[in-house]
């Protein structure tokens, strides 16, 4: 029997400061706090391997996300990766990604990570115009992104992602096109382009409410999305998911696990897991996380076993984010399960979903409303 592959996600909850738009769980970095966290995380990896995973199940991707993983020293990240290798079997072609804010990583760090077997770097550029970064409270400068990309290539990394956001306060269509053009000169193998969304209880939400910052312009964001598809398509990138573009063969394996309803284990505070039809998540509190692991208890605070109908629901909702779409029979079975036949028919009639042969997918207009459509089908 061939064991299905598994992904691992490691949530590093530290940043040097919180950006105005960020609603993720994070803590401001302090060295002593980070040292305690690393010990807890390594303990969690061992405990989880004992409790959750059959020996030999191949790991197809390991993803260090956050927060900002490279607020930790390269030696700490390498020690964590070594602990992963001790308890799990990594596939020979396992994709190992480390997210980084360009201002938090030096060339020597990149050398060490590359030599330790990290195969993919993901730099949070957000914009290639310094004014955009200032208006969202984003530390650092565009020059640091250029330096990080150049050094990563020189060290030997051949798989590099840039994260971008569009619809930022004060950002124009022309400015967004300049950001894309600048990124293309750096030749990343993968680009993620996310429309800015305003999350509750963020500084950005407060600034908009107090009229210190403009709210995102949906019409402008649509134009920016269309420009992204045009410019990146012309440059040889394939749009394979609502917000993600890659050179052929460079789609992110970690994210593909999510969108294809694959299985993964998450480590670190607030990390989520999906295994054996069960979704479960860690406590989103570093102190509680550390306390639980000091007592050799996994820090899981919620656990939900999915029915077959719920598994299909998730497969439909996540799968529709992919440009290739999903089997049409899955969409219509889900509609029958949840009484969504009328909703599905309306989405088809509005040409937000299209059916081609045996597959259903979001249209170009549907991709612009992917989150709204997912909410209607949930």
C-alpha positions as CSV (number, residue, x, y, z in Angstrom):
1,X,0.0,0.0,0.0
2,X,1.3,3.4,-1.0
3,X,1.1,5.9,1.9
4,X,-0.3,9.3,0.9
5,X,2.2,12.2,1.2
6,X,2.0,14.6,4.1
7,X,3.0,18.2,4.6
8,X,4.5,19.9,7.6
9,X,3.9,23.5,8.6
10,X,5.9,25.2,11.3
11,X,4.5,28.5,12.6
12,X,7.3,30.8,13.9
13,X,5.2,33.4,15.8
14,X,7.8,36.3,15.9
15,X,8.1,39.6,14.1
16,X,10.2,42.6,14.8
17,X,7.0,44.7,14.6
18,X,3.4,44.3,13.5
19,X,2.5,45.7,10.1
20,X,-0.7,47.8,9.9
21,X,-2.6,45.2,7.9
22,X,-1.6,42.1,9.8
23,X,-4.1,40.1,11.8
24,X,-2.0,36.9,12.2
25,X,-1.1,35.6,15.6
26,X,2.4,36.9,16.4
27,X,4.6,38.1,19.2
28,X,7.3,40.8,19.1
29,X,10.7,39.1,19.0
30,X,12.8,38.8,22.2
31,X,15.8,36.5,22.3
32,X,14.9,34.7,25.5
33,X,11.3,34.2,24.4
34,X,12.6,32.8,21.1
35,X,14.9,30.3,22.9
36,X,12.1,29.0,25.0
37,X,9.8,28.7,22.0
38,X,12.4,26.7,20.0
39,X,12.7,24.2,22.8
40,X,8.9,23.8,22.9
41,X,8.6,23.5,19.2
42,X,11.2,20.7,19.0
43,X,9.4,18.9,21.8
44,X,6.1,19.2,20.0
45,X,7.6,17.8,16.8
46,X,8.7,14.7,18.6
47,X,5.4,14.3,20.5
48,X,3.3,14.8,17.4
49,X,5.3,12.3,15.4
50,X,4.7,9.7,18.1
51,X,1.0,10.3,18.3
52,X,-0.1,11.1,14.7
53,X,2.0,9.6,12.0
54,X,2.7,6.1,10.8
55,X,6.4,5.4,10.4
56,X,7.7,6.0,7.0
57,X,4.9,8.2,5.7
58,X,6.7,10.5,3.2
59,X,6.8,14.2,3.8
60,X,6.5,16.1,0.5
61,X,6.8,19.6,1.9
62,X,8.1,21.4,5.0
63,X,7.1,25.1,5.3
64,X,8.4,27.6,7.8
65,X,5.8,30.4,8.0
66,X,4.8,33.0,10.5
67,X,5.3,35.7,11.7
68,X,8.8,36.0,10.3
69,X,10.8,32.8,10.6
70,X,14.1,34.5,10.0
71,X,13.7,36.6,13.2
72,X,15.2,33.3,14.5
73,X,18.9,32.7,13.9
74,X,19.7,30.5,11.0
75,X,21.2,28.0,13.5
76,X,17.9,27.8,15.3
77,X,15.9,27.1,12.1
78,X,18.5,24.5,11.1
79,X,18.1,22.8,14.5
80,X,14.4,22.7,14.0
81,X,14.8,21.2,10.6
82,X,17.2,18.6,12.0
83,X,14.5,17.7,14.6
84,X,12.0,17.2,11.8
85,X,14.3,14.9,10.0
86,X,14.9,12.9,13.1
87,X,11.2,12.1,13.5
88,X,9.8,12.1,9.9
89,X,10.8,10.6,6.6
90,X,11.4,13.4,4.1
91,X,10.8,12.5,0.4
92,X,14.0,12.7,-1.7
93,X,12.5,15.7,-3.5
94,X,10.9,17.3,-0.4
95,X,10.2,21.0,-0.9
96,X,11.5,22.9,2.1
97,X,10.5,26.6,2.2
98,X,11.5,29.4,4.6
99,X,9.6,32.6,4.6
100,X,11.6,35.8,5.3
101,X,11.3,39.5,5.6
102,X,14.2,40.7,3.4
103,X,15.5,42.9,6.3
104,X,15.9,40.0,8.6
105,X,18.3,37.8,6.6
106,X,22.0,38.2,5.7
107,X,24.0,36.4,3.0
108,X,25.6,34.1,5.6
109,X,22.2,33.0,6.8
110,X,21.2,32.1,3.3
111,X,24.4,30.1,2.9
112,X,23.7,28.1,6.1
113,X,20.0,27.5,5.1
114,X,21.0,26.3,1.6
115,X,23.7,24.0,3.0
116,X,21.1,22.6,5.5
117,X,18.8,21.5,2.7
118,X,16.3,24.4,2.4
119,X,15.2,24.3,-1.2
120,X,12.9,27.4,-1.5
121,X,13.0,30.9,-0.1
122,X,9.9,33.2,0.1
123,X,10.6,36.9,0.5
124,X,7.8,39.2,1.8
125,X,8.4,42.1,-0.6
126,X,4.7,43.4,-0.5
127,X,5.7,46.3,-2.9
128,X,8.7,47.5,-4.8
129,X,8.0,51.1,-4.0
130,X,9.2,52.5,-0.6
131,X,6.2,54.9,-0.3
132,X,3.8,51.9,-0.4
133,X,5.7,50.2,2.4
134,X,5.6,53.3,4.6
135,X,1.9,53.7,4.2
136,X,1.2,50.2,5.5
137,X,3.6,50.4,8.4
138,X,5.9,47.9,6.7
139,X,9.5,48.0,8.0
140,X,12.4,47.8,5.6
141,X,13.2,49.1,2.1
142,X,12.8,47.9,-1.5
143,X,16.6,47.8,-1.8
144,X,16.7,45.0,0.9
145,X,14.4,42.8,-1.3
146,X,16.7,43.3,-4.2
147,X,19.7,42.4,-2.1
148,X,18.0,39.3,-0.6
149,X,17.0,38.1,-4.0
150,X,20.5,38.6,-5.5
151,X,22.2,36.9,-2.6
152,X,19.8,34.0,-2.6
153,X,20.6,33.4,-6.2
154,X,24.3,33.7,-5.6
155,X,24.2,31.2,-2.8
156,X,22.5,28.6,-5.0
157,X,18.7,28.9,-4.5
158,X,16.9,28.3,-7.7
159,X,13.4,28.4,-6.4
160,X,12.4,31.8,-5.0
161,X,9.0,33.4,-4.3
162,X,8.1,37.0,-3.9
163,X,5.0,37.9,-1.9
164,X,3.2,41.1,-3.1
165,X,0.0,43.0,-2.1
166,X,-2.0,45.3,-4.3
167,X,-4.7,47.8,-3.6
168,X,-2.5,49.4,-0.9
169,X,-3.4,52.9,0.5
170,X,-2.3,55.5,-2.1
171,X,-1.2,52.9,-4.6
172,X,-2.0,53.6,-8.2
173,X,-2.5,51.2,-11.1
174,X,0.7,52.6,-12.7
175,X,2.6,52.1,-9.4
176,X,1.4,48.5,-9.2
177,X,2.6,47.9,-12.7
178,X,6.0,49.3,-11.8
179,X,6.2,46.9,-8.9
180,X,5.4,43.9,-11.1
181,X,7.9,45.1,-13.8
182,X,10.6,45.5,-11.1
183,X,9.9,42.0,-9.7
184,X,10.2,40.5,-13.2
185,X,13.7,41.9,-13.5
186,X,14.6,39.8,-10.5
187,X,13.3,36.6,-12.1
188,X,11.6,34.8,-9.2
189,X,10.2,31.4,-10.0
190,X,7.0,32.1,-8.2
191,X,4.9,35.2,-7.4
192,X,2.1,35.6,-4.9
193,X,-0.1,38.6,-5.5
194,X,-2.8,39.2,-2.8
195,X,-5.5,41.9,-2.8
196,X,-5.3,43.9,0.3
197,X,-8.1,43.0,2.7
198,X,-9.0,45.0,5.8
199,X,-9.0,42.7,8.9
200,X,-10.8,43.6,12.1
201,X,-8.8,45.0,15.0
202,X,-5.8,46.0,12.8
203,X,-4.2,49.4,12.7
204,X,-5.2,49.7,9.1
205,X,-8.9,49.1,10.0
206,X,-8.5,51.8,12.7
207,X,-6.8,54.2,10.3
208,X,-9.6,53.7,7.7
209,X,-12.3,54.2,10.4
210,X,-10.6,57.5,11.5
211,X,-10.2,58.5,7.9
212,X,-6.4,58.6,8.2
213,X,-6.2,56.1,5.3
214,X,-8.4,55.3,2.3
215,X,-10.4,52.1,2.2
216,X,-9.4,49.7,-0.7
217,X,-11.0,50.6,-4.0
218,X,-12.6,47.4,-5.3
219,X,-12.7,48.6,-8.9
220,X,-9.0,49.5,-8.8
221,X,-8.2,46.2,-7.3
222,X,-9.9,44.4,-10.2
223,X,-7.9,46.5,-12.7
224,X,-4.7,45.6,-10.8
225,X,-5.7,41.9,-10.8
226,X,-6.2,42.0,-14.6
227,X,-2.9,43.8,-15.1
228,X,-1.2,41.1,-13.0
229,X,-2.6,38.3,-15.1
230,X,-1.6,40.1,-18.3
231,X,2.0,41.0,-17.3
232,X,2.9,37.8,-15.6
233,X,1.3,35.7,-18.3
234,X,3.3,37.5,-20.9
235,X,6.4,36.8,-18.9
236,X,5.8,33.1,-18.9
237,X,4.2,32.6,-15.4
238,X,1.2,30.3,-15.1
239,X,-1.7,31.4,-12.9
240,X,-2.5,28.2,-11.0
241,X,-4.5,29.6,-8.1
242,X,-6.4,32.8,-7.4
243,X,-3.4,34.6,-6.0
244,X,-0.5,32.6,-7.2
245,X,1.7,32.5,-10.4
246,X,4.6,30.2,-11.1
247,X,7.0,29.3,-13.8
248,X,6.2,25.8,-15.1
249,X,7.1,23.2,-12.4
250,X,7.3,25.7,-9.6
251,X,3.8,25.7,-8.1
252,X,4.1,25.7,-4.3
253,X,3.7,22.2,-2.9
254,X,2.7,23.3,0.6
255,X,-0.1,25.5,-0.7
256,X,-1.2,22.8,-3.2
257,X,-1.8,20.4,-0.2
258,X,-4.3,22.9,1.2
259,X,-6.1,23.5,-2.1
260,X,-6.4,19.8,-2.9
261,X,-7.6,18.9,0.5
262,X,-4.4,17.0,1.3
263,X,-3.1,16.3,4.8
264,X,-0.7,18.3,6.8
265,X,0.5,18.7,10.4
266,X,1.0,22.1,11.9
267,X,3.5,22.9,14.7
268,X,3.7,26.1,16.7
269,X,1.1,28.4,18.4
270,X,-2.0,28.9,16.2
271,X,-0.9,26.3,13.6
272,X,-3.6,24.2,12.0
273,X,-3.6,20.5,11.0
274,X,-5.7,18.2,8.9
275,X,-5.2,14.4,9.4
276,X,-7.4,11.3,9.1
277,X,-10.5,13.5,8.5
278,X,-9.9,15.6,11.6
279,X,-9.1,19.3,11.6
280,X,-7.3,20.4,14.7
281,X,-5.5,23.6,15.8
282,X,-3.0,24.7,18.4
283,X,-3.7,27.3,21.0
284,X,-2.9,30.8,19.7
285,X,-1.0,31.8,22.8
286,X,2.7,31.4,23.2
287,X,2.7,31.2,27.0
288,X,-0.1,28.5,27.0
289,X,1.8,26.7,24.2
290,X,5.0,26.6,26.2
291,X,3.2,25.5,29.4
292,X,1.4,22.6,27.6
293,X,4.7,21.3,26.1
294,X,6.5,21.7,29.4
295,X,4.0,19.1,30.6
296,X,4.5,17.0,27.5
297,X,1.0,17.7,26.3
298,X,0.3,18.6,22.7
299,X,-1.1,22.2,22.7
300,X,-4.3,21.3,20.7
301,X,-7.4,23.4,21.7
302,X,-10.0,22.4,19.1
303,X,-10.7,19.2,17.1
304,X,-13.4,18.6,14.5
305,X,-14.0,15.2,12.7
306,X,-15.4,15.9,9.3
307,X,-18.2,13.9,7.8
308,X,-18.0,12.7,4.1
309,X,-20.2,15.7,3.2
310,X,-18.0,18.1,5.0
311,X,-14.9,16.7,3.4
312,X,-16.5,17.1,0.0
313,X,-17.5,20.7,0.9
314,X,-13.9,21.6,1.7
315,X,-12.6,19.9,-1.4
316,X,-15.0,22.0,-3.5
317,X,-14.4,25.3,-1.8
318,X,-10.6,24.9,-1.7
319,X,-10.4,23.3,-5.2
320,X,-12.3,26.1,-6.9
321,X,-9.4,28.4,-6.0
322,X,-7.3,26.4,-8.5
323,X,-7.4,27.6,-12.1
324,X,-7.9,23.9,-13.2
325,X,-11.0,23.8,-11.1
326,X,-12.7,20.6,-9.8
327,X,-14.7,17.7,-11.2
328,X,-18.2,18.9,-12.0
329,X,-19.7,15.9,-10.2
330,X,-18.1,17.1,-7.0
331,X,-19.7,20.6,-7.3
332,X,-23.2,19.2,-8.0
333,X,-22.9,16.5,-5.3
334,X,-22.0,19.2,-2.8
335,X,-24.9,21.3,-3.9
336,X,-27.2,18.4,-3.4
337,X,-25.8,17.7,0.1
338,X,-26.2,21.3,1.3
339,X,-29.3,22.4,-0.6
340,X,-27.1,24.7,-2.7
341,X,-28.6,23.8,-6.1
342,X,-30.2,27.2,-6.6
343,X,-27.0,29.0,-5.6
344,X,-24.9,26.9,-7.9
345,X,-27.3,27.4,-10.8
346,X,-27.2,31.2,-10.2
347,X,-23.4,31.2,-10.1
348,X,-23.4,29.4,-13.4
349,X,-26.0,31.7,-14.9
350,X,-24.0,34.7,-13.8
351,X,-21.0,33.2,-15.5
352,X,-19.0,33.3,-12.3
353,X,-18.5,29.5,-12.6
354,X,-18.1,27.7,-15.9
355,X,-18.3,24.0,-16.8
356,X,-16.1,22.6,-19.5
357,X,-16.5,18.9,-20.2
358,X,-16.3,17.2,-16.8
359,X,-14.7,20.1,-14.8
360,X,-16.0,23.2,-13.2
361,X,-13.9,26.3,-12.5
362,X,-14.2,30.0,-11.7
363,X,-14.4,32.3,-14.7
364,X,-12.1,35.3,-14.9
365,X,-14.9,37.3,-13.2
366,X,-15.4,34.6,-10.7
367,X,-11.8,34.6,-9.7
368,X,-12.2,38.2,-8.7
369,X,-15.0,37.2,-6.3
370,X,-13.5,33.9,-5.1
371,X,-13.9,34.6,-1.4
372,X,-17.5,35.7,-1.8
373,X,-18.3,32.6,-3.9
374,X,-16.7,30.4,-1.3
375,X,-18.9,31.9,1.4
376,X,-22.0,31.3,-0.6
377,X,-21.1,27.6,-1.2
378,X,-20.0,26.9,2.4
